[in-house]
Amino acid sequence: MAFEFPKDSYSGKIVEVTLGAGAKAKKVGGQAAMPLCNFEGSFPNRTLVAMEVYDSVGGTETWPEAAKAPFAGVLSDPVAWAKKCLDEYGADLICVQLKSTDPNGENTSVDQAAALVKSLAEALPCPLIVWGSENAEKDGEVLAKVSEVCQGMNLVLGPATEDNYKKIGGAALGYGHTVIAQTPIDVNMAKQLNILLTNLGVPMDKILMDPSTGALGYGIEYSYSVMERDRLTALKQGDDKMQLPLICDVAKYAWKTREAGISVQDEPTFGDAKTRGVLWETVTATDLLAAGADVLVLRHPDSVRILKKIIDEVTA
């Protein structure tokens, strides 16, 4: 008698969300079963891997050398950096980090940030994620202006939080963009923010959920369990307010860990710094892929290469 996988049944389905517009567009979501359970339901869209680009070289000052080396010569030119990620390293899309807009840092102006984003959006042949400095007030101002100058391009804008969702969500709704709804690793808070955004008028197929990410050794198990509960709530319980694709900003958290950043000189027992950093990012991302991530934001090209191979193998 041939072996048959025991199969579960689901009452819900993840909403399919289009990122970008026209020929640049890519889709995520649409799955009708729990992550990696391809034998239980349809998975029409593969997980996408984005690579990050910073708006200012100052944003990379704290990076370990292993993370900077692949981008030598382009760290001060976001457009060239982004094209390198696409043409040489195989990124599916680009995530521009507007770190310099932070009022506690360089405090780059709203107009300057918007001009940079528009230049990237026009130059790149792929969807663009625009990630603010995570200062709620400044992000509201910056992303509202970005929405305006990039009208109709369907950028992915965030993070929208409980403190600024009205400004970001309203601008995205008015100018045709997708919103990243960010909550601090909590299922109920995630659902509440989704409700607030939809009550504002943002349609479900214009929202991605960011459940917040803990790196390997720094809360990954909690992130995993919350994402798993997000998916169970959406698929098993059929809660339509949770049936949204998930995005995880892996790079920022994986590469700031002590294990990924400390030098061999300071910790000789840890082994090669580059190998260590890439593994820390890769294992973190693989865990989140298994938890249900639809978009993974990564930094090192070796991590991207490994993750894309894993995604191809588990979705075949």
C-alpha positions in Angstrom: 0.0 0.0 0.0 1.5 3.3 -1.1 2.1 5.9 1.7 -0.2 8.9 1.7 0.5 12.1 3.6 -2.1 12.9 6.2 -3.8 16.1 5.0 -5.4 18.9 7.0 -8.2 21.0 5.7 -8.5 24.8 5.8 -11.4 27.2 5.7 -9.4 30.3 4.8 -7.0 31.6 2.1 -4.3 34.3 2.1 -5.1 37.3 0.0 -3.1 37.7 -3.1 -1.3 41.1 -3.1 0.4 42.7 -6.1 3.6 44.6 -5.5 4.6 47.2 -8.1 2.7 48.2 -11.2 2.7 47.2 -14.9 5.5 45.1 -16.2 7.4 45.5 -12.8 4.6 43.9 -10.8 5.1 40.7 -8.7 2.5 38.9 -6.6 2.7 37.3 -3.2 0.2 35.4 -1.1 -2.7 33.4 -2.4 -1.8 30.2 -0.5 -4.5 27.9 0.9 -2.5 25.8 3.3 0.1 26.2 6.1 3.7 27.1 5.2 5.6 24.3 3.3 2.5 22.1 3.3 2.3 22.1 -0.5 0.6 18.7 -0.5 -2.4 20.2 1.3 -3.3 23.2 -0.9 -2.3 25.6 -3.6 0.7 28.0 -3.4 0.4 30.1 -6.5 3.2 32.5 -5.6 6.7 31.9 -4.3 8.3 33.8 -1.4 10.2 36.8 -2.7 13.7 37.9 -1.6 14.4 41.6 -1.4 17.8 43.2 -0.8 18.2 46.3 1.2 19.7 49.6 0.0 20.4 52.5 2.4 19.7 56.1 1.5 22.9 57.3 3.1 26.3 55.8 3.6 25.9 56.8 7.2 23.4 54.0 7.6 26.1 51.4 7.1 28.7 52.7 9.5 28.0 50.1 12.1 27.9 47.2 9.6 30.7 44.6 10.0 33.2 44.6 7.1 31.8 41.3 5.8 28.4 42.9 5.1 29.9 46.0 3.4 32.4 44.2 1.2 30.0 43.0 -1.5 28.9 46.6 -2.1 32.3 48.3 -2.3 32.1 51.3 -4.5 28.3 51.7 -4.5 27.4 52.4 -0.8 27.2 56.1 -1.5 25.0 55.6 -4.7 21.6 54.0 -3.9 20.6 53.6 -7.5 23.9 51.8 -8.4 23.7 49.8 -5.3 20.2 48.6 -6.1 21.1 47.7 -9.7 24.1 45.7 -8.4 21.7 43.8 -6.1 19.4 43.0 -9.0 21.9 42.4 -11.8 24.7 40.6 -10.0 23.1 39.2 -6.8 19.6 38.1 -8.1 17.3 40.1 -5.8 13.6 39.8 -6.6 13.0 43.4 -5.5 14.6 46.2 -3.6 14.0 47.6 -0.1 15.3 51.2 0.4 15.9 52.0 4.0 15.3 55.7 4.7 17.4 55.6 7.9 18.8 59.1 7.3 15.4 60.7 7.8 15.4 59.8 11.5 15.2 63.2 13.4 17.5 61.7 16.0 20.1 61.1 13.3 20.9 62.9 10.0 17.3 64.2 9.8 17.2 64.2 6.0 14.4 66.4 4.7 11.1 65.0 3.5 11.6 66.4 0.0 15.1 64.9 -0.3 13.9 61.4 0.8 11.0 61.6 -1.7 13.3 62.6 -4.6 15.6 59.7 -3.9 12.7 57.2 -3.8 11.3 58.5 -7.0 14.7 58.2 -8.7 14.9 54.6 -7.5 11.3 53.8 -8.5 11.9 55.1 -12.0 15.3 53.4 -12.5 14.5 49.9 -11.3 12.7 47.2 -13.2 11.2 45.7 -10.1 8.8 46.6 -7.2 10.2 48.9 -4.6 9.7 48.6 -0.8 10.2 51.9 1.0 11.0 51.5 4.7 11.1 54.5 7.0 13.4 55.2 9.9 10.8 53.8 12.3 10.3 57.2 13.9 6.5 57.2 13.7 6.0 61.0 13.3 8.7 61.5 10.7 7.7 58.4 8.8 4.2 59.7 8.4 5.5 62.9 6.8 8.1 61.2 4.6 5.9 58.3 3.4 3.0 60.7 2.7 5.2 62.8 0.4 6.7 59.6 -1.2 3.2 58.5 -1.9 2.4 61.8 -3.7 5.5 62.0 -5.9 5.3 58.3 -6.9 1.6 58.2 -7.6 0.4 55.1 -9.3 3.7 53.2 -8.9 2.2 50.9 -6.2 5.2 51.1 -3.9 5.2 49.1 -0.7 5.3 51.7 2.1 6.0 51.2 5.8 6.1 50.6 8.6 2.6 51.9 9.4 2.0 51.5 13.1 -0.8 52.4 15.5 0.7 55.9 15.9 0.8 56.8 12.2 -1.4 54.4 10.2 -3.9 57.2 9.4 -1.3 59.4 7.6 0.5 56.5 5.8 -2.6 54.5 5.1 -4.5 57.6 3.8 -1.7 58.6 1.5 -1.2 55.1 0.2 -5.0 54.8 -0.5 -5.1 58.2 -2.2 -2.0 57.6 -4.5 -2.3 53.9 -5.2 0.3 52.1 -3.0 0.6 49.1 -0.6 1.0 49.4 3.1 3.2 47.5 5.6 1.3 47.1 8.9 3.8 46.6 11.7 3.0 45.4 15.2 5.3 44.2 18.0 5.0 40.3 17.8 1.4 40.0 18.9 -1.5 38.3 17.1 -4.2 40.5 18.6 -2.4 43.7 17.9 -1.8 42.6 14.3 -5.5 42.0 13.8 -6.4 45.3 15.4 -4.1 47.3 13.1 -5.5 45.5 10.0 -9.0 46.4 11.1 -8.0 50.1 11.6 -6.4 50.2 8.1 -9.4 48.6 6.4 -11.8 50.9 8.3 -9.7 53.7 6.9 -10.5 52.4 3.4 -7.3 50.6 2.6 -8.3 47.3 0.8 -7.0 44.0 2.0 -5.1 43.4 -1.2 -3.1 46.5 -0.4 -1.7 45.4 2.9 1.3 43.3 4.0 1.7 42.4 7.7 5.1 42.9 9.5 4.8 40.9 12.7 8.3 42.2 13.8 11.3 40.0 13.6 13.7 38.6 16.2 17.0 37.2 15.0 18.5 33.8 15.7 19.3 33.7 19.4 17.4 36.9 20.0 13.7 35.9 20.0 13.4 34.0 16.8 11.3 31.3 18.5 8.8 33.9 19.7 8.6 35.5 16.2 8.1 32.0 14.7 5.3 31.1 17.1 3.5 34.4 16.6 3.7 34.0 12.8 2.5 30.4 13.0 -0.5 31.6 15.1 -1.1 34.4 12.5 -1.3 31.7 9.8 -3.5 29.3 11.9 -5.9 32.2 12.7 -6.1 33.0 9.0 -6.3 29.5 7.5 -7.8 27.2 10.1 -10.1 29.7 11.8 -10.9 31.5 8.6 -10.4 35.0 10.2 -10.5 37.3 7.1 -8.7 40.1 9.0 -5.6 38.0 9.3 -5.5 36.6 5.8 -2.6 38.8 4.6 0.9 38.1 3.3 3.8 38.5 5.8 7.0 40.5 5.3 10.1 40.1 7.5 12.9 42.7 7.7 15.6 40.0 8.5 18.8 41.8 7.6 18.5 44.7 10.1 18.1 42.4 13.0 20.3 39.5 12.0 23.4 41.6 11.3 23.2 43.7 14.5 23.6 40.6 16.7 26.9 40.1 18.6 27.5 36.8 16.8 27.2 38.3 13.3 29.1 41.4 14.0 32.0 40.7 16.3 35.5 40.4 14.8 37.7 37.3 14.9 40.2 39.3 16.8 37.7 40.0 19.5 36.3 36.5 19.6 38.7 34.0 17.9 36.6 31.0 19.0 33.7 32.1 16.8 35.4 31.4 13.6 35.4 33.3 10.2 33.4 36.5 10.5 31.9 36.4 7.0 30.7 32.8 7.3 29.3 33.5 10.7 27.3 36.6 9.6 25.9 34.9 6.5 24.9 31.9 8.5 23.2 34.0 11.1 21.2 35.8 8.5 20.4 32.6 6.5 19.2 30.6 9.5 17.1 33.4 10.7 15.5 33.8 7.3 15.0 30.1 6.8 13.1 29.9 10.1 10.9 32.8 9.1 10.3 31.2 5.7 9.1 28.1 7.5 6.8 30.3 9.6 5.1 31.7 6.6 7.1 34.8 5.3 6.0 35.9 1.8 8.8 38.6 1.5 12.2 38.4 3.2 14.5 41.4 3.3 18.1 40.3 3.3 21.6 42.0 3.1 24.4 39.7 2.0 24.4 38.2 -1.5 25.4 34.8 -0.2 22.3 34.7 2.0 20.2 35.7 -1.0 21.7 32.9 -3.1 21.1 30.3 -0.4 17.6 31.4 0.4 16.5 31.5 -3.2 17.8 27.9 -3.6 15.9 26.8 -0.5 12.7 28.5 -1.7 13.0 26.8 -5.1 13.5 23.4 -3.5 10.7 23.6 -0.9 8.2 25.0 -3.5 9.0 22.6 -6.3 
